[in-house]
């Protein structure tokens, strides 16, 4: 395989970025189990094997993507042989001392080949250069592959929010402390 070239994105990349298939497929998902007691409440996320592979559309539509790209601090794109194969969107304006990764997308046929891991590492390097304390990854609770990527890269679950995304999917938040 050719070497991945990572570049800062510009508006000229947006057409190629939006054309990438953002959907995911998974044989697993996470289920939220709640216990709402009088004195304490507990929330647990349990991995479950699905009866068949699920194909899920992306949580943001084209208009939501374009708005988030225009609002982002920085977007990096990954290219192989001059073909855009993935991107990562970074925002550091929303949360104090935090680089928030709102989107990390790789072409389906090139997933699990280290491209997402490389783009996430580039986001971490940018956060360090900008003296930020942590990187926060937001992902739909049903996006098992992204959750596994975050965990394998040393991220820890730090929260969740119901109906977070434009399609009303709940979000899980994973963080990696850099300082």
PyMOL commands that set and color helices and strands:
alter all, ss='L'
color gray80, all
select helices_A, chain A and resi 11-19+62-71+108-110+115-129+144-152
alter helices_A, ss='H'
color red, helices_A
select strands_A, chain A and resi 5-8+24-36+41-56+74-80+83-91+98-106+134-140+156-161+171-177
alter strands_A, ss='S'
color yellow, strands_A
deselect
rebuild
show_as cartoon
